[in-house]
Amino acid sequence: MRWSLTRMRQASAIAIAPYLLTPIPATADIVNPHTVYESRCAACHGPHTQRFVADNIDVNGGDLIWRNTGR
């Protein structure tokens, strides 16, 4: 059976209709980076990111360099 262009369009529309009709959340959850740091990192690295960065990272020519490894 040969498919005409119109028939192919109809078949395509029917095939993708369920995906187009599936609801998508309007907004994603907004993540607060400070809260994430405090919940996952602060126990080992101190309560504030700014102090951690100041104590452990240098900037060299636009690159971030860890003080303890030099990388």
URRA-V256581 format. One line per field, one symbol per residue. phi: phi as a letter, one per 40 degrees, with the letter a starting at -180 (. if undefined). psi: psi as a letter, one per 20 degrees, with the letter a starting at -180 (. if undefined). A space follows every 50 residues. Layout:
phi=???
psi=???
This chain:
phi=.cbcccccccccccccdccccccbdcbcccbcccccdccbbccbbgcbdd cdcccbbbbbggccbcccbgb
psi=ppprgghhgghgghhighhhipqpphqrpppohgggghhhhhhhjripgg ggghhipqpokiqppphhhj.
